[in-house]
């Protein structure tokens, strides 16, 4: 029976890559007094639903989609989590 | 004694807000054959370190910084997690 799964993908810049956006936010925070905050990194948090027969199939589809379109392997890494959705759960 | 804490902030668009970036990615995925994928939402995943005496203090600082600069309360919501870092842990 076809089920519905929720994929959550966290895409982050590799540690060796300069995070320009993070640096900018960090500078702004320091300007307004947040001297205790450092090492800001800004990544992406992507969620989507997957129609599949099993969680293994859903994971494979989500993995393929992420590899194909959602991240840049030269500068980013990603972490993928797939969970089965409750009936009627929209997120 | 001063400790180091890691804050992880997930910023997502409110469900009622149209996710233009997510819609664009979804259309692209469908074009190349991923018909099983729907409801793509693209948010931000922000991490930073906080110097503080206690985890409560670290959480307060992280909360303030997020409120001040990291999200737009009109269209976004956020979820904040703060954990104590191991000695020598850089992320």
Backbone of each chain as nested JSON, in Angstrom:
{
  "chains": [
    {"id": "A", "residues": [
      {"number": 1, "name": "UNK", "atoms": {"N": [0.842, -1.208, 0.0], "CA": [0.0, 0.0, 0.0], "C": [0.865, 1.241, 0.0]}},
      {"number": 2, "name": "UNK", "atoms": {"N": [0.494, 2.217, -0.84], "CA": [1.266, 3.451, -0.946], "C": [1.178, 4.247, 0.359]}},
      {"number": 3, "name": "UNK", "atoms": {"N": [2.319, 4.677, 0.842], "CA": [2.339, 5.496, 2.051], "C": [2.925, 6.873, 1.774]}},
      {"number": 4, "name": "UNK", "atoms": {"N": [2.829, 7.742, 2.789], "CA": [3.375, 9.084, 2.646], "C": [4.476, 9.273, 3.684]}},
      {"number": 5, "name": "UNK", "atoms": {"N": [5.614, 9.79, 3.217], "CA": [6.764, 9.974, 4.091], "C": [7.218, 11.431, 4.058]}},
      {"number": 6, "name": "UNK", "atoms": {"N": [7.834, 11.847, 5.169], "CA": [8.343, 13.215, 5.243], "C": [9.868, 13.173, 5.255]}},
      {"number": 7, "name": "UNK", "atoms": {"N": [10.468, 13.895, 4.312], "CA": [11.929, 13.982, 4.267], "C": [12.371, 15.339, 4.793]}},
      {"number": 8, "name": "UNK", "atoms": {"N": [13.406, 15.316, 5.648], "CA": [13.987, 16.563, 6.171], "C": [15.463, 16.552, 5.799]}},
      {"number": 9, "name": "UNK", "atoms": {"N": [15.875, 17.557, 5.045], "CA": [17.251, 17.62, 4.581], "C": [17.921, 18.868, 5.152]}},
      {"number": 10, "name": "UNK", "atoms": {"N": [19.03, 18.686, 5.856], "CA": [19.829, 19.819, 6.318], "C": [21.059, 19.909, 5.42]}},
      {"number": 11, "name": "UNK", "atoms": {"N": [21.183, 21.019, 4.711], "CA": [22.32, 21.24, 3.819], "C": [23.223, 22.305, 4.439]}},
      {"number": 12, "name": "UNK", "atoms": {"N": [24.479, 21.946, 4.656], "CA": [25.408, 22.913, 5.262], "C": [26.659, 23.036, 4.406]}},
      {"number": 13, "name": "UNK", "atoms": {"N": [27.282, 24.201, 4.471], "CA": [28.559, 24.384, 3.794], "C": [29.602, 23.512, 4.473]}},
      {"number": 14, "name": "UNK", "atoms": {"N": [30.519, 22.951, 3.684], "CA": [31.635, 22.211, 4.268], "C": [32.413, 23.147, 5.188]}},
      {"number": 15, "name": "UNK", "atoms": {"N": [32.969, 22.603, 6.281], "CA": [33.684, 23.456, 7.246], "C": [34.8, 24.288, 6.61]}},
      {"number": 16, "name": "UNK", "atoms": {"N": [35.4, 23.768, 5.531], "CA": [36.521, 24.473, 4.91], "C": [36.072, 25.661, 4.047]}},
      {"number": 17, "name": "UNK", "atoms": {"N": [34.754, 25.748, 3.773], "CA": [34.252, 26.814, 2.886], "C": [33.875, 28.052, 3.707]}},
      {"number": 18, "name": "UNK", "atoms": {"N": [34.37, 29.212, 3.284], "CA": [34.028, 30.458, 3.966], "C": [32.53, 30.726, 3.836]}},
      {"number": 19, "name": "UNK", "atoms": {"N": [31.87, 30.959, 4.966], "CA": [30.439, 31.219, 4.964], "C": [30.233, 32.74, 4.977]}},
      {"number": 20, "name": "UNK", "atoms": {"N": [30.066, 33.303, 3.788], "CA": [29.978, 34.764, 3.663], "C": [28.733, 35.298, 4.366]}},
      {"number": 21, "name": "UNK", "atoms": {"N": [27.605, 34.604, 4.167], "CA": [26.357, 35.046, 4.794], "C": [26.464, 34.983, 6.323]}},
      {"number": 22, "name": "UNK", "atoms": {"N": [27.037, 33.877, 6.808], "CA": [27.221, 33.729, 8.253], "C": [28.12, 34.812, 8.823]}},
      {"number": 23, "name": "UNK", "atoms": {"N": [29.198, 35.127, 8.112], "CA": [30.132, 36.152, 8.562], "C": [29.438, 37.517, 8.653]}},
      {"number": 24, "name": "UNK", "atoms": {"N": [28.589, 37.771, 7.666], "CA": [27.872, 39.046, 7.63], "C": [26.925, 39.171, 8.824]}},
      {"number": 25, "name": "UNK", "atoms": {"N": [26.173, 38.086, 9.085], "CA": [25.242, 38.099, 10.209], "C": [26.018, 38.247, 11.523]}},
      {"number": 26, "name": "UNK", "atoms": {"N": [27.148, 37.551, 11.617], "CA": [27.963, 37.61, 12.845], "C": [28.448, 39.04, 13.098]}},
      {"number": 27, "name": "UNK", "atoms": {"N": [28.914, 39.693, 12.045], "CA": [29.367, 41.073, 12.196], "C": [28.225, 41.977, 12.661]}},
      {"number": 28, "name": "UNK", "atoms": {"N": [27.037, 41.771, 12.095], "CA": [25.887, 42.586, 12.489], "C": [25.539, 42.36, 13.954]}},
      {"number": 29, "name": "UNK", "atoms": {"N": [25.565, 41.081, 14.377], "CA": [25.254, 40.775, 15.777], "C": [26.276, 41.417, 16.712]}},
      {"number": 30, "name": "UNK", "atoms": {"N": [27.537, 41.371, 16.335], "CA": [28.569, 41.969, 17.195], "C": [28.381, 43.49, 17.283]}},
      {"number": 31, "name": "UNK", "atoms": {"N": [28.002, 44.09, 16.169], "CA": [27.781, 45.544, 16.143], "C": [26.714, 45.957, 17.145]}},
      {"number": 32, "name": "UNK", "atoms": {"N": [25.684, 45.115, 17.301], "CA": [24.609, 45.485, 18.23], "C": [24.794, 44.844, 19.607]}},
      {"number": 33, "name": "UNK", "atoms": {"N": [25.979, 44.302, 19.883], "CA": [26.295, 43.931, 21.254], "C": [26.382, 42.446, 21.579]}},
      {"number": 34, "name": "UNK", "atoms": {"N": [26.146, 41.57, 20.603], "CA": [26.203, 40.134, 20.9], "C": [27.637, 39.606, 20.768]}},
      {"number": 35, "name": "UNK", "atoms": {"N": [28.496, 40.012, 21.715], "CA": [29.905, 39.633, 21.622], "C": [30.124, 38.163, 21.985]}},
      {"number": 36, "name": "UNK", "atoms": {"N": [29.112, 37.535, 22.607], "CA": [29.265, 36.138, 23.054], "C": [29.021, 35.134, 21.922]}},
      {"number": 37, "name": "UNK", "atoms": {"N": [28.595, 35.632, 20.763], "CA": [28.221, 34.733, 19.669], "C": [29.318, 34.667, 18.607]}},
      {"number": 38, "name": "UNK", "atoms": {"N": [29.67, 33.445, 18.203], "CA": [30.724, 33.251, 17.198], "C": [30.371, 32.088, 16.274]}},
      {"number": 39, "name": "UNK", "atoms": {"N": [31.185, 31.925, 15.246], "CA": [31.112, 30.761, 14.348], "C": [29.746, 30.554, 13.701]}},
      {"number": 40, "name": "UNK", "atoms": {"N": [29.108, 31.635, 13.278], "CA": [27.791, 31.481, 12.643], "C": [27.939, 30.835, 11.268]}},
      {"number": 41, "name": "UNK", "atoms": {"N": [27.134, 29.787, 11.046], "CA": [27.063, 29.135, 9.74], "C": [25.596, 29.112, 9.319]}},
      {"number": 42, "name": "UNK", "atoms": {"N": [25.341, 29.47, 8.078], "CA": [23.963, 29.503, 7.594], "C": [23.78, 28.424, 6.526]}},
      {"number": 43, "name": "UNK", "atoms": {"N": [22.931, 27.463, 6.808], "CA": [22.644, 26.403, 5.857], "C": [21.18, 26.415, 5.46]}},
      {"number": 44, "name": "UNK", "atoms": {"N": [20.76, 25.354, 4.772], "CA": [19.369, 25.253, 4.342], "C": [18.684, 24.092, 5.051]}},
      {"number": 45, "name": "UNK", "atoms": {"N": [17.402, 24.268, 5.301], "CA": [16.584, 23.218, 5.9], "C": [15.408, 22.985, 4.952]}},
      {"number": 46, "name": "UNK", "atoms": {"N": [15.43, 21.849, 4.271], "CA": [14.444, 21.577, 3.225], "C": [13.577, 20.398, 3.639]}},
      {"number": 47, "name": "UNK", "atoms": {"N": [12.27, 20.563, 3.545], "CA": [11.365, 19.44, 3.836], "C": [10.49, 19.178, 2.617]}},
      {"number": 48, "name": "UNK", "atoms": {"N": [10.15, 17.915, 2.42], "CA": [9.188, 17.563, 1.362], "C": [8.561, 16.219, 1.673]}},
      {"number": 49, "name": "UNK", "atoms": {"N": [7.41, 15.971, 1.043], "CA": [6.753, 14.681, 1.224], "C": [7.106, 13.765, 0.055]}},
      {"number": 50, "name": "UNK", "atoms": {"N": [7.124, 12.467, 0.338], "CA": [7.446, 11.467, -0.681], "C": [6.374, 10.377, -0.652]}},
      {"number": 51, "name": "UNK", "atoms": {"N": [5.792, 10.089, -1.8], "CA": [4.866, 8.953, -1.915], "C": [5.67, 7.711, -2.273]}},
      {"number": 52, "name": "UNK", "atoms": {"N": [5.581, 6.684, -1.452], "CA": [6.357, 5.469, -1.709], "C": [5.712, 4.287, -0.994]}},
      {"number": 53, "name": "UNK", "atoms": {"N": [6.133, 3.086, -1.392], "CA": [5.566, 1.885, -0.788], "C": [6.198, 1.56, 0.563]}},
      {"number": 54, "name": "UNK", "atoms": {"N": [7.494, 1.863, 0.69], "CA": [8.202, 1.561, 1.939], "C": [9.099, 2.743, 2.296]}},
      {"number": 55, "name": "UNK", "atoms": {"N": [9.546, 2.773, 3.544], "CA": [10.419, 3.867, 3.97], "C": [11.772, 3.765, 3.259]}},
      {"number": 56, "name": "UNK", "atoms": {"N": [12.19, 2.547, 2.915], "CA": [13.455, 2.379, 2.183], "C": [13.343, 3.014, 0.791]}},
      {"number": 57, "name": "UNK", "atoms": {"N": [12.184, 2.781, 0.137], "CA": [11.973, 3.364, -1.176], "C": [11.906, 4.896, -1.081]}},
      {"number": 58, "name": "UNK", "atoms": {"N": [11.213, 5.391, -0.039], "CA": [11.097, 6.84, 0.151], "C": [12.475, 7.458, 0.357]}},
      {"number": 59, "name": "UNK", "atoms": {"N": [13.313, 6.766, 1.137], "CA": [14.649, 7.276, 1.412], "C": [15.492, 7.333, 0.14]}},
      {"number": 60, "name": "UNK", "atoms": {"N": [15.331, 6.305, -0.707], "CA": [16.092, 6.271, -1.949], "C": [15.672, 7.431, -2.869]}},
      {"number": 61, "name": "UNK", "atoms": {"N": [14.368, 7.645, -2.965], "CA": [13.866, 8.752, -3.797], "C": [14.364, 10.094, -3.263]}},
      {"number": 62, "name": "UNK", "atoms": {"N": [14.276, 10.269, -1.937], "CA": [14.69, 11.54, -1.324], "C": [16.19, 11.77, -1.515]}},
      {"number": 63, "name": "UNK", "atoms": {"N": [16.953, 10.704, -1.366], "CA": [18.411, 10.768, -1.555], "C": [18.75, 11.18, -2.989]}},
      {"number": 64, "name": "UNK", "atoms": {"N": [18.08, 10.544, -3.954], "CA": [18.303, 10.869, -5.362], "C": [17.954, 12.321, -5.658]}},
      {"number": 65, "name": "UNK", "atoms": {"N": [16.806, 12.759, -5.136], "CA": [16.369, 14.138, -5.399], "C": [17.373, 15.128, -4.804]}},
      {"number": 66, "name": "UNK", "atoms": {"N": [17.855, 14.833, -3.603], "CA": [18.808, 15.732, -2.949], "C": [20.102, 15.78, -3.735]}},
      {"number": 67, "name": "UNK", "atoms": {"N": [20.589, 14.591, -4.123], "CA": [21.823, 14.52, -4.923], "C": [21.684, 15.304, -6.225]}},
      {"number": 68, "name": "UNK", "atoms": {"N": [20.496, 15.216, -6.828], "CA": [20.299, 15.776, -8.16], "C": [20.158, 17.289, -8.153]}},
      {"number": 69, "name": "UNK", "atoms": {"N": [19.446, 17.801, -7.132], "CA": [19.035, 19.197, -7.27], "C": [19.202, 20.051, -6.024]}},
      {"number": 70, "name": "UNK", "atoms": {"N": [19.308, 19.424, -4.858], "CA": [19.19, 20.245, -3.645], "C": [20.497, 20.681, -3.022]}},
      {"number": 71, "name": "UNK", "atoms": {"N": [21.595, 20.123, -3.477], "CA": [22.851, 20.562, -2.868], "C": [23.992, 20.534, -3.868]}},
      {"number": 72, "name": "UNK", "atoms": {"N": [25.034, 21.269, -3.549], "CA": [26.217, 21.371, -4.395], "C": [27.356, 20.585, -3.738]}},
      {"number": 73, "name": "UNK", "atoms": {"N": [27.678, 19.397, -4.28], "CA": [28.648, 18.524, -3.616], "C": [30.048, 19.12, -3.51]}},
      {"number": 74, "name": "UNK", "atoms": {"N": [30.32, 20.159, -4.294], "CA": [31.648, 20.758, -4.219], "C": [31.853, 21.564, -2.937]}},
      {"number": 75, "name": "UNK", "atoms": {"N": [30.786, 22.167, -2.452], "CA": [30.951, 23.055, -1.296], "C": [30.05, 22.7, -0.118]}},
      {"number": 76, "name": "UNK", "atoms": {"N": [29.097, 21.767, -0.327], "CA": [28.128, 21.484, 0.737], "C": [28.101, 19.998, 1.098]}},
      {"number": 77, "name": "UNK", "atoms": {"N": [27.587, 19.718, 2.288], "CA": [27.261, 18.345, 2.663], "C": [25.801, 18.354, 3.113]}},
      {"number": 78, "name": "UNK", "atoms": {"N": [25.194, 17.147, 3.167], "CA": [23.818, 17.148, 3.646], "C": [23.546, 15.957, 4.546]}},
      {"number": 79, "name": "UNK", "atoms": {"N": [22.525, 16.152, 5.371], "CA": [22.057, 15.099, 6.252], "C": [20.57, 14.911, 5.984]}},
      {"number": 80, "name": "UNK", "atoms": {"N": [20.176, 13.669, 5.698], "CA": [18.788, 13.383, 5.326], "C": [18.12, 12.496, 6.36]}},
      {"number": 81, "name": "UNK", "atoms": {"N": [16.926, 12.904, 6.767], "CA": [16.123, 12.081, 7.674], "C": [14.762, 11.847, 7.011]}},
      {"number": 82, "name": "UNK", "atoms": {"N": [14.295, 10.605, 7.01], "CA": [12.979, 10.291, 6.437], "C": [12.132, 9.601, 7.497]}},
      {"number": 83, "name": "UNK", "atoms": {"N": [10.919, 10.107, 7.697], "CA": [10.011, 9.492, 8.673], "C": [8.662, 9.238, 8.013]}},
      {"number": 84, "name": "UNK", "atoms": {"N": [7.959, 8.231, 8.526], "CA": [6.611, 7.966, 8.001], "C": [5.653, 8.984, 8.604]}},
      {"number": 85, "name": "UNK", "atoms": {"N": [4.741, 9.487, 7.781], "CA": [3.78, 10.465, 8.28], "C": [2.546, 9.77, 8.829]}},
      {"number": 86, "name": "UNK", "atoms": {"N": [1.986, 10.363, 9.901], "CA": [0.707, 9.88, 10.416], "C": [-0.373, 10.186, 9.388]}},
      {"number": 87, "name": "UNK", "atoms": {"N": [-1.417, 9.397, 9.386], "CA": [-2.546, 9.693, 8.507], "C": [-3.107, 11.06, 8.88]}},
      {"number": 88, "name": "UNK", "atoms": {"N": [-3.247, 11.9, 7.851], "CA": [-3.813, 13.231, 8.105], "C": [-2.783, 14.259, 8.486]}},
      {"number": 89, "name": "UNK", "atoms": {"N": [-1.541, 13.85, 8.723], "CA": [-0.464, 14.789, 9.051], "C": [-0.033, 15.499, 7.778]}},
      {"number": 90, "name": "UNK", "atoms": {"N": [-0.095, 16.833, 7.769], "CA": [0.253, 17.567, 6.558], "C": [1.697, 18.057, 6.556]}},
      {"number": 91, "name": "UNK", "atoms": {"N": [2.416, 18.012, 7.668], "CA": [3.832, 18.402, 7.683], "C": [4.65, 17.199, 8.113]}}
    ]},
    {"id": "B", "residues": [
      {"number": 1, "name": "UNK", "atoms": {"N": [32.048, 29.151, 35.965], "CA": [33.044, 29.066, 34.896], "C": [32.376, 29.225, 33.53]}},
      {"number": 2, "name": "UNK", "atoms": {"N": [33.014, 30.003, 32.668], "CA": [32.446, 30.243, 31.337], "C": [32.466, 28.96, 30.516]}},
      {"number": 3, "name": "UNK", "atoms": {"N": [31.325, 28.649, 29.897], "CA": [31.255, 27.477, 29.04], "C": [30.934, 27.86, 27.611]}},
      {"number": 4, "name": "UNK", "atoms": {"N": [31.021, 26.852, 26.726], "CA": [30.706, 27.095, 25.314], "C": [29.502, 26.246, 24.924]}},
      {"number": 5, "name": "UNK", "atoms": {"N": [28.554, 26.878, 24.287], "CA": [27.324, 26.197, 23.906], "C": [27.11, 26.323, 22.397]}},
      {"number": 6, "name": "UNK", "atoms": {"N": [26.397, 25.324, 21.848], "CA": [26.096, 25.338, 20.418], "C": [24.602, 25.563, 20.23]}},
      {"number": 7, "name": "UNK", "atoms": {"N": [24.258, 26.59, 19.482], "CA": [22.85, 26.87, 19.175], "C": [22.55, 26.437, 17.752]}},
      {"number": 8, "name": "UNK", "atoms": {"N": [21.413, 25.741, 17.584], "CA": [20.952, 25.329, 16.26], "C": [19.561, 25.922, 16.057]}},
      {"number": 9, "name": "UNK", "atoms": {"N": [19.414, 26.736, 15.044], "CA": [18.145, 27.412, 14.793], "C": [17.598, 26.963, 13.437]}},
      {"number": 10, "name": "UNK", "atoms": {"N": [16.384, 26.43, 13.433], "CA": [15.705, 26.114, 12.181], "C": [14.652, 27.189, 11.942]}},
      {"number": 11, "name": "UNK", "atoms": {"N": [14.791, 27.921, 10.852], "CA": [13.842, 28.982, 10.511], "C": [13.031, 28.527, 9.306]}},
      {"number": 12, "name": "UNK", "atoms": {"N": [11.711, 28.484, 9.468], "CA": [10.859, 28.038, 8.358], "C": [9.784, 29.072, 8.077]}},
      {"number": 13, "name": "UNK", "atoms": {"N": [9.333, 29.125, 6.833], "CA": [8.208, 29.982, 6.492], "C": [6.956, 29.453, 7.181]}},
      {"number": 14, "name": "UNK", "atoms": {"N": [6.085, 30.368, 7.636], "CA": [4.801, 29.937, 8.184], "C": [4.045, 29.164, 7.105]}},
      {"number": 15, "name": "UNK", "atoms": {"N": [3.256, 28.154, 7.512], "CA": [2.549, 27.322, 6.534], "C": [1.68, 28.139, 5.571]}},
      {"number": 16, "name": "UNK", "atoms": {"N": [1.166, 29.284, 6.035], "CA": [0.271, 30.084, 5.196], "C": [1.01, 30.896, 4.127]}},
      {"number": 17, "name": "UNK", "atoms": {"N": [2.342, 30.964, 4.241], "CA": [3.12, 31.775, 3.307], "C": [3.555, 30.924, 2.114]}},
      {"number": 18, "name": "UNK", "atoms": {"N": [3.316, 31.451, 0.903], "CA": [3.734, 30.742, -0.301], "C": [5.258, 30.658, -0.346]}},
      {"number": 19, "name": "UNK", "atoms": {"N": [5.77, 29.445, -0.536], "CA": [7.216, 29.233, -0.593], "C": [7.648, 29.21, -2.064]}},
      {"number": 20, "name": "UNK", "atoms": {"N": [8.059, 30.364, -2.548], "CA": [8.376, 30.5, -3.968], "C": [9.571, 29.634, -4.349]}},
      {"number": 21, "name": "UNK", "atoms": {"N": [10.602, 29.645, -3.497], "CA": [11.804, 28.855, -3.769], "C": [11.464, 27.363, -3.779]}},
      {"number": 22, "name": "UNK", "atoms": {"N": [10.661, 26.936, -2.791], "CA": [10.261, 25.535, -2.725], "C": [9.468, 25.116, -3.944]}},
      {"number": 23, "name": "UNK", "atoms": {"N": [8.556, 25.998, -4.381], "CA": [7.739, 25.704, -5.55], "C": [8.601, 25.541, -6.803]}},
      {"number": 24, "name": "UNK", "atoms": {"N": [9.607, 26.401, -6.901], "CA": [10.508, 26.349, -8.053], "C": [11.28, 25.031, -8.086]}},
      {"number": 25, "name": "UNK", "atoms": {"N": [11.82, 24.649, -6.926], "CA": [12.571, 23.39, -6.846], "C": [11.649, 22.217, -7.161]}},
      {"number": 26, "name": "UNK", "atoms": {"N": [10.426, 22.267, -6.633], "CA": [9.465, 21.179, -6.862], "C": [9.155, 21.031, -8.355]}},
      {"number": 27, "name": "UNK", "atoms": {"N": [8.948, 22.15, -9.032], "CA": [8.685, 22.092, -10.472], "C": [9.867, 21.482, -11.221]}},
      {"number": 28, "name": "UNK", "atoms": {"N": [11.075, 21.869, -10.816], "CA": [12.267, 21.317, -11.464], "C": [12.357, 19.816, -11.244]}},
      {"number": 29, "name": "UNK", "atoms": {"N": [12.093, 19.371, -10.013], "CA": [12.155, 17.937, -9.714], "C": [11.114, 17.175, -10.534]}},
      {"number": 30, "name": "UNK", "atoms": {"N": [9.918, 17.742, -10.665], "CA": [8.872, 17.057, -11.436], "C": [9.275, 16.959, -12.908]}},
      {"number": 31, "name": "UNK", "atoms": {"N": [9.9, 18.017, -13.411], "CA": [10.337, 18.031, -14.806], "C": [11.301, 16.888, -15.106]}},
      {"number": 32, "name": "UNK", "atoms": {"N": [12.158, 16.567, -14.122], "CA": [13.129, 15.501, -14.374], "C": [12.65, 14.154, -13.825]}},
      {"number": 33, "name": "UNK", "atoms": {"N": [11.359, 14.048, -13.466], "CA": [10.796, 12.742, -13.199], "C": [10.451, 12.393, -11.76]}},
      {"number": 34, "name": "UNK", "atoms": {"N": [10.685, 13.315, -10.816], "CA": [10.376, 13.006, -9.412], "C": [8.918, 13.348, -9.097]}},
      {"number": 35, "name": "UNK", "atoms": {"N": [7.988, 12.556, -9.674], "CA": [6.567, 12.842, -9.482], "C": [6.086, 12.493, -8.069]}},
      {"number": 36, "name": "UNK", "atoms": {"N": [6.902, 11.712, -7.329], "CA": [6.48, 11.28, -5.99], "C": [6.732, 12.332, -4.919]}},
      {"number": 37, "name": "UNK", "atoms": {"N": [7.392, 13.438, -5.291], "CA": [7.788, 14.448, -4.305], "C": [6.864, 15.651, -4.357]}},
      {"number": 38, "name": "UNK", "atoms": {"N": [6.377, 16.078, -3.187], "CA": [5.474, 17.225, -3.111], "C": [5.779, 18.065, -1.869]}},
      {"number": 39, "name": "UNK", "atoms": {"N": [5.107, 19.202, -1.799], "CA": [5.144, 20.067, -0.602], "C": [6.546, 20.486, -0.171]}},
      {"number": 40, "name": "UNK", "atoms": {"N": [7.397, 20.824, -1.129], "CA": [8.751, 21.248, -0.755], "C": [8.709, 22.608, -0.076]}},
      {"number": 41, "name": "UNK", "atoms": {"N": [9.373, 22.703, 1.059], "CA": [9.52, 23.979, 1.777], "C": [11.012, 24.166, 2.025]}},
      {"number": 42, "name": "UNK", "atoms": {"N": [11.503, 25.352, 1.763], "CA": [12.918, 25.636, 1.953], "C": [13.084, 26.644, 3.092]}},
      {"number": 43, "name": "UNK", "atoms": {"N": [13.739, 26.22, 4.154], "CA": [14.001, 27.114, 5.283], "C": [15.49, 27.288, 5.493]}},
      {"number": 44, "name": "UNK", "atoms": {"N": [15.851, 27.891, 6.63], "CA": [17.254, 28.105, 6.953], "C": [17.657, 27.282, 8.164]}},
      {"number": 45, "name": "UNK", "atoms": {"N": [18.903, 26.843, 8.16], "CA": [19.45, 26.119, 9.299], "C": [20.698, 26.867, 9.735]}},
      {"number": 46, "name": "UNK", "atoms": {"N": [20.618, 27.531, 10.886], "CA": [21.695, 28.412, 11.339], "C": [22.305, 27.853, 12.616]}},
      {"number": 47, "name": "UNK", "atoms": {"N": [23.618, 27.739, 12.645], "CA": [24.286, 27.304, 13.876], "C": [25.282, 28.376, 14.31]}},
      {"number": 48, "name": "UNK", "atoms": {"N": [25.457, 28.5, 15.624], "CA": [26.496, 29.388, 16.143], "C": [26.869, 28.96, 17.553]}},
      {"number": 49, "name": "UNK", "atoms": {"N": [28.033, 29.401, 17.995], "CA": [28.463, 29.105, 19.359], "C": [28.142, 30.301, 20.256]}},
      {"number": 50, "name": "UNK", "atoms": {"N": [27.901, 30.007, 21.525], "CA": [27.586, 31.042, 22.51], "C": [28.468, 30.836, 23.744]}},
      {"number": 51, "name": "UNK", "atoms": {"N": [29.154, 31.889, 24.159], "CA": [29.9, 31.839, 25.424], "C": [28.969, 32.288, 26.541]}},
      {"number": 52, "name": "UNK", "atoms": {"N": [28.791, 31.441, 27.554], "CA": [27.88, 31.79, 28.654], "C": [28.235, 30.972, 29.882]}},
      {"number": 53, "name": "UNK", "atoms": {"N": [27.709, 31.39, 31.023], "CA": [27.994, 30.682, 32.272], "C": [27.124, 29.441, 32.445]}},
      {"number": 54, "name": "UNK", "atoms": {"N": [25.892, 29.502, 31.959], "CA": [24.97, 28.378, 32.1], "C": [24.222, 28.177, 30.787]}},
      {"number": 55, "name": "UNK", "atoms": {"N": [23.598, 27.007, 30.634], "CA": [22.845, 26.742, 29.408], "C": [21.618, 27.656, 29.33]}},
      {"number": 56, "name": "UNK", "atoms": {"N": [21.063, 28.031, 30.5], "CA": [19.918, 28.944, 30.506], "C": [20.325, 30.308, 29.941]}},
      {"number": 57, "name": "UNK", "atoms": {"N": [21.5, 30.778, 30.376], "CA": [21.995, 32.064, 29.881], "C": [22.275, 31.975, 28.372]}},
      {"number": 58, "name": "UNK", "atoms": {"N": [22.881, 30.853, 27.955], "CA": [23.186, 30.671, 26.538], "C": [21.906, 30.685, 25.71]}},
      {"number": 59, "name": "UNK", "atoms": {"N": [20.874, 30.035, 26.231], "CA": [19.603, 29.971, 25.516], "C": [18.976, 31.355, 25.384]}},
      {"number": 60, "name": "UNK", "atoms": {"N": [19.085, 32.148, 26.466], "CA": [18.521, 33.501, 26.44], "C": [19.239, 34.355, 25.389]}},
      {"number": 61, "name": "UNK", "atoms": {"N": [20.566, 34.267, 25.369], "CA": [21.345, 35.028, 24.386], "C": [20.983, 34.593, 22.966]}},
      {"number": 62, "name": "UNK", "atoms": {"N": [20.906, 33.277, 22.741], "CA": [20.599, 32.747, 21.403], "C": [19.192, 33.166, 20.965]}},
      {"number": 63, "name": "UNK", "atoms": {"N": [18.258, 33.115, 21.915], "CA": [16.882, 33.525, 21.637], "C": [16.832, 35.001, 21.234]}},
      {"number": 64, "name": "UNK", "atoms": {"N": [17.513, 35.844, 21.997], "CA": [17.548, 37.28, 21.698], "C": [18.147, 37.553, 20.33]}},
      {"number": 65, "name": "UNK", "atoms": {"N": [19.264, 36.871, 20.044], "CA": [19.937, 37.088, 18.756], "C": [19.025, 36.669, 17.605]}},
      {"number": 66, "name": "UNK", "atoms": {"N": [18.34, 35.537, 17.777], "CA": [17.44, 35.05, 16.73], "C": [16.295, 36.031, 16.519]}},
      {"number": 67, "name": "UNK", "atoms": {"N": [15.691, 36.463, 17.635], "CA": [14.6, 37.441, 17.55], "C": [15.042, 38.713, 16.846]}},
      {"number": 68, "name": "UNK", "atoms": {"N": [16.261, 39.129, 17.138], "CA": [16.736, 40.43, 16.664], "C": [17.094, 40.422, 15.188]}},
      {"number": 69, "name": "UNK", "atoms": {"N": [17.719, 39.327, 14.741], "CA": [18.356, 39.421, 13.436], "C": [18.124, 38.23, 12.513]}},
      {"number": 70, "name": "UNK", "atoms": {"N": [17.78, 37.076, 13.075], "CA": [17.845, 35.879, 12.241], "C": [16.536, 35.466, 11.586]}},
      {"number": 71, "name": "UNK", "atoms": {"N": [15.434, 36.075, 12.012], "CA": [14.185, 35.671, 11.35], "C": [13.206, 36.84, 11.258]}},
      {"number": 72, "name": "UNK", "atoms": {"N": [12.256, 36.687, 10.376], "CA": [11.233, 37.698, 10.137], "C": [9.915, 37.201, 10.73]}},
      {"number": 73, "name": "UNK", "atoms": {"N": [9.495, 37.765, 11.87], "CA": [8.316, 37.232, 12.575], "C": [7.023, 37.347, 11.77]}},
      {"number": 74, "name": "UNK", "atoms": {"N": [7.016, 38.175, 10.74], "CA": [5.796, 38.309, 9.946], "C": [5.533, 37.095, 9.071]}},
      {"number": 75, "name": "UNK", "atoms": {"N": [6.598, 36.458, 8.623], "CA": [6.396, 35.359, 7.677], "C": [7.06, 34.056, 8.111]}},
      {"number": 76, "name": "UNK", "atoms": {"N": [7.885, 34.097, 9.175], "CA": [8.638, 32.902, 9.557], "C": [8.402, 32.512, 11.019]}},
      {"number": 77, "name": "UNK", "atoms": {"N": [8.687, 31.264, 11.314], "CA": [8.75, 30.814, 12.697], "C": [10.11, 30.151, 12.894]}},
      {"number": 78, "name": "UNK", "atoms": {"N": [10.528, 29.977, 14.152], "CA": [11.795, 29.301, 14.347], "C": [11.754, 28.35, 15.527]}},
      {"number": 79, "name": "UNK", "atoms": {"N": [12.664, 27.395, 15.459], "CA": [12.834, 26.434, 16.53], "C": [14.298, 26.479, 16.944]}},
      {"number": 80, "name": "UNK", "atoms": {"N": [14.535, 26.668, 18.235], "CA": [15.9, 26.834, 18.736], "C": [16.281, 25.684, 19.662]}},
      {"number": 81, "name": "UNK", "atoms": {"N": [17.45, 25.116, 19.425], "CA": [17.982, 24.08, 20.315], "C": [19.373, 24.527, 20.765]}},
      {"number": 82, "name": "UNK", "atoms": {"N": [19.639, 24.433, 22.068], "CA": [20.958, 24.81, 22.586], "C": [21.532, 23.622, 23.352]}},
      {"number": 83, "name": "UNK", "atoms": {"N": [22.753, 23.247, 23.025], "CA": [23.407, 22.14, 23.723], "C": [24.788, 22.585, 24.194]}},
      {"number": 84, "name": "UNK", "atoms": {"N": [25.241, 21.972, 25.28], "CA": [26.583, 22.281, 25.768], "C": [27.591, 21.561, 24.881]}},
      {"number": 85, "name": "UNK", "atoms": {"N": [28.688, 22.252, 24.542], "CA": [29.691, 21.615, 23.689], "C": [30.721, 20.886, 24.541]}},
      {"number": 86, "name": "UNK", "atoms": {"N": [31.195, 19.76, 24.008], "CA": [32.301, 19.051, 24.641], "C": [33.55, 19.914, 24.546]}},
      {"number": 87, "name": "UNK", "atoms": {"N": [34.462, 19.746, 25.455], "CA": [35.743, 20.441, 25.359], "C": [36.428, 20.01, 24.067]}},
      {"number": 88, "name": "UNK", "atoms": {"N": [36.838, 20.99, 23.302], "CA": [37.529, 20.666, 22.055], "C": [36.625, 20.484, 20.868]}},
      {"number": 89, "name": "UNK", "atoms": {"N": [35.305, 20.443, 21.079], "CA": [34.354, 20.302, 19.983], "C": [34.227, 21.646, 19.277]}},
      {"number": 90, "name": "UNK", "atoms": {"N": [34.497, 21.672, 17.978], "CA": [34.456, 22.952, 17.269], "C": [33.125, 23.192, 16.577]}},
      {"number": 91, "name": "UNK", "atoms": {"N": [32.258, 22.177, 16.432], "CA": [30.927, 22.406, 15.846], "C": [29.867, 22.07, 16.865]}}
    ]}
  ]
}
